């Protein structure tokens, strides 16, 4: 497995884990946002720009959700 594929596997696995744990703490929501950002970077690096764009949007949505939870 090349380094780029390994990075993608780690990013997507982190997304899955942090998404499953979001209900436990706002920090998992922030971690999910970070994992989405990593997935976006992976998408752009591998040349799948639609995937990169969608993951970037998910990262923004999750970061906003974290911000709203942290303020409450």
Rosetta constraint file for C-alpha pairs under 8 A:
AtomPair CA 1 CA 5 HARMONIC 6.29 0.50
AtomPair CA 1 CA 6 HARMONIC 6.45 0.50
AtomPair CA 2 CA 6 HARMONIC 6.34 0.50
AtomPair CA 3 CA 7 HARMONIC 6.11 0.50
AtomPair CA 4 CA 8 HARMONIC 6.29 0.50
AtomPair CA 4 CA 42 HARMONIC 7.27 0.50
AtomPair CA 4 CA 45 HARMONIC 7.89 0.50
AtomPair CA 4 CA 46 HARMONIC 7.53 0.50
AtomPair CA 5 CA 9 HARMONIC 6.20 0.50
AtomPair CA 6 CA 10 HARMONIC 6.19 0.50
AtomPair CA 7 CA 11 HARMONIC 6.10 0.50
AtomPair CA 7 CA 42 HARMONIC 7.07 0.50
AtomPair CA 8 CA 12 HARMONIC 6.10 0.50
AtomPair CA 8 CA 38 HARMONIC 7.95 0.50
AtomPair CA 8 CA 39 HARMONIC 6.45 0.50
AtomPair CA 8 CA 42 HARMONIC 5.67 0.50
AtomPair CA 9 CA 13 HARMONIC 5.94 0.50
AtomPair CA 10 CA 14 HARMONIC 6.00 0.50
AtomPair CA 11 CA 15 HARMONIC 6.25 0.50
AtomPair CA 11 CA 35 HARMONIC 5.50 0.50
AtomPair CA 11 CA 36 HARMONIC 7.31 0.50
AtomPair CA 11 CA 38 HARMONIC 5.64 0.50
AtomPair CA 11 CA 39 HARMONIC 5.33 0.50
AtomPair CA 11 CA 42 HARMONIC 7.93 0.50
AtomPair CA 12 CA 16 HARMONIC 6.34 0.50
AtomPair CA 12 CA 35 HARMONIC 7.14 0.50
AtomPair CA 12 CA 36 HARMONIC 7.77 0.50
AtomPair CA 12 CA 39 HARMONIC 6.27 0.50
AtomPair CA 13 CA 17 HARMONIC 6.27 0.50
AtomPair CA 14 CA 18 HARMONIC 5.97 0.50
AtomPair CA 14 CA 32 HARMONIC 7.30 0.50
AtomPair CA 14 CA 35 HARMONIC 5.85 0.50
AtomPair CA 15 CA 19 HARMONIC 5.88 0.50
AtomPair CA 15 CA 32 HARMONIC 5.43 0.50
AtomPair CA 15 CA 35 HARMONIC 5.16 0.50
AtomPair CA 15 CA 36 HARMONIC 6.30 0.50
AtomPair CA 16 CA 20 HARMONIC 6.26 0.50
AtomPair CA 17 CA 21 HARMONIC 6.42 0.50
AtomPair CA 18 CA 22 HARMONIC 6.00 0.50
AtomPair CA 18 CA 28 HARMONIC 5.50 0.50
AtomPair CA 18 CA 29 HARMONIC 6.96 0.50
AtomPair CA 18 CA 31 HARMONIC 6.32 0.50
AtomPair CA 18 CA 32 HARMONIC 5.07 0.50
AtomPair CA 19 CA 28 HARMONIC 7.38 0.50
AtomPair CA 19 CA 29 HARMONIC 7.17 0.50
AtomPair CA 19 CA 32 HARMONIC 5.97 0.50
AtomPair CA 21 CA 25 HARMONIC 7.55 0.50
AtomPair CA 21 CA 28 HARMONIC 6.15 0.50
AtomPair CA 22 CA 26 HARMONIC 6.66 0.50
AtomPair CA 22 CA 27 HARMONIC 7.77 0.50
AtomPair CA 22 CA 28 HARMONIC 4.92 0.50
AtomPair CA 22 CA 29 HARMONIC 5.19 0.50
AtomPair CA 22 CA 32 HARMONIC 7.80 0.50
AtomPair CA 23 CA 28 HARMONIC 7.91 0.50
AtomPair CA 24 CA 28 HARMONIC 7.26 0.50
AtomPair CA 25 CA 29 HARMONIC 7.15 0.50
AtomPair CA 26 CA 30 HARMONIC 6.52 0.50
AtomPair CA 26 CA 66 HARMONIC 5.76 0.50
AtomPair CA 26 CA 69 HARMONIC 6.23 0.50
AtomPair CA 26 CA 70 HARMONIC 6.58 0.50
AtomPair CA 27 CA 31 HARMONIC 6.14 0.50
AtomPair CA 27 CA 66 HARMONIC 7.41 0.50
AtomPair CA 28 CA 32 HARMONIC 6.00 0.50
AtomPair CA 29 CA 33 HARMONIC 6.31 0.50
AtomPair CA 29 CA 62 HARMONIC 6.32 0.50
AtomPair CA 29 CA 63 HARMONIC 7.31 0.50
AtomPair CA 29 CA 65 HARMONIC 7.37 0.50
AtomPair CA 29 CA 66 HARMONIC 5.60 0.50
AtomPair CA 30 CA 34 HARMONIC 6.34 0.50
AtomPair CA 30 CA 62 HARMONIC 6.81 0.50
AtomPair CA 30 CA 63 HARMONIC 5.90 0.50
AtomPair CA 30 CA 66 HARMONIC 5.67 0.50
AtomPair CA 31 CA 35 HARMONIC 6.17 0.50
AtomPair CA 32 CA 36 HARMONIC 6.12 0.50
AtomPair CA 32 CA 59 HARMONIC 7.58 0.50
AtomPair CA 32 CA 62 HARMONIC 6.93 0.50
AtomPair CA 33 CA 37 HARMONIC 6.25 0.50
AtomPair CA 33 CA 58 HARMONIC 7.15 0.50
AtomPair CA 33 CA 59 HARMONIC 4.38 0.50
AtomPair CA 33 CA 60 HARMONIC 7.04 0.50
AtomPair CA 33 CA 61 HARMONIC 7.82 0.50
AtomPair CA 33 CA 62 HARMONIC 5.01 0.50
AtomPair CA 33 CA 63 HARMONIC 5.47 0.50
AtomPair CA 34 CA 38 HARMONIC 6.26 0.50
AtomPair CA 34 CA 59 HARMONIC 6.67 0.50
AtomPair CA 35 CA 39 HARMONIC 6.15 0.50
AtomPair CA 35 CA 59 HARMONIC 7.73 0.50
AtomPair CA 36 CA 40 HARMONIC 6.12 0.50
AtomPair CA 36 CA 55 HARMONIC 5.42 0.50
AtomPair CA 36 CA 56 HARMONIC 6.62 0.50
AtomPair CA 36 CA 58 HARMONIC 6.30 0.50
AtomPair CA 36 CA 59 HARMONIC 4.93 0.50
AtomPair CA 37 CA 41 HARMONIC 6.28 0.50
AtomPair CA 37 CA 55 HARMONIC 6.48 0.50
AtomPair CA 37 CA 56 HARMONIC 5.71 0.50
AtomPair CA 37 CA 59 HARMONIC 5.41 0.50
AtomPair CA 38 CA 42 HARMONIC 6.19 0.50
AtomPair CA 39 CA 43 HARMONIC 6.15 0.50
AtomPair CA 39 CA 52 HARMONIC 6.96 0.50
AtomPair CA 39 CA 55 HARMONIC 6.11 0.50
AtomPair CA 39 CA 56 HARMONIC 7.98 0.50
AtomPair CA 40 CA 44 HARMONIC 6.33 0.50
AtomPair CA 40 CA 51 HARMONIC 6.74 0.50
AtomPair CA 40 CA 52 HARMONIC 3.98 0.50
AtomPair CA 40 CA 53 HARMONIC 6.56 0.50
AtomPair CA 40 CA 54 HARMONIC 7.40 0.50
AtomPair CA 40 CA 55 HARMONIC 4.72 0.50
AtomPair CA 40 CA 56 HARMONIC 5.30 0.50
AtomPair CA 41 CA 45 HARMONIC 6.08 0.50
AtomPair CA 41 CA 52 HARMONIC 6.32 0.50
AtomPair CA 42 CA 46 HARMONIC 6.11 0.50
AtomPair CA 42 CA 52 HARMONIC 7.04 0.50
AtomPair CA 43 CA 47 HARMONIC 6.25 0.50
AtomPair CA 43 CA 48 HARMONIC 5.03 0.50
AtomPair CA 43 CA 49 HARMONIC 5.90 0.50
AtomPair CA 43 CA 50 HARMONIC 7.68 0.50
AtomPair CA 43 CA 51 HARMONIC 5.35 0.50
AtomPair CA 43 CA 52 HARMONIC 4.28 0.50
AtomPair CA 44 CA 48 HARMONIC 5.70 0.50
AtomPair CA 44 CA 49 HARMONIC 5.00 0.50
AtomPair CA 44 CA 51 HARMONIC 7.53 0.50
AtomPair CA 44 CA 52 HARMONIC 5.09 0.50
AtomPair CA 48 CA 52 HARMONIC 6.46 0.50
AtomPair CA 49 CA 53 HARMONIC 6.07 0.50
AtomPair CA 50 CA 54 HARMONIC 6.22 0.50
AtomPair CA 51 CA 55 HARMONIC 6.09 0.50
AtomPair CA 52 CA 56 HARMONIC 6.10 0.50
AtomPair CA 53 CA 57 HARMONIC 6.32 0.50
AtomPair CA 54 CA 58 HARMONIC 6.28 0.50
AtomPair CA 55 CA 59 HARMONIC 6.13 0.50
AtomPair CA 56 CA 60 HARMONIC 6.36 0.50
AtomPair CA 57 CA 61 HARMONIC 6.20 0.50
AtomPair CA 58 CA 62 HARMONIC 6.03 0.50
AtomPair CA 59 CA 63 HARMONIC 6.01 0.50
AtomPair CA 60 CA 64 HARMONIC 6.12 0.50
AtomPair CA 61 CA 65 HARMONIC 6.21 0.50
AtomPair CA 62 CA 66 HARMONIC 6.14 0.50
AtomPair CA 63 CA 67 HARMONIC 6.16 0.50
AtomPair CA 64 CA 68 HARMONIC 6.26 0.50
AtomPair CA 65 CA 69 HARMONIC 6.18 0.50
AtomPair CA 66 CA 70 HARMONIC 5.94 0.50
AtomPair CA 67 CA 71 HARMONIC 6.27 0.50
AtomPair CA 68 CA 72 HARMONIC 6.47 0.50
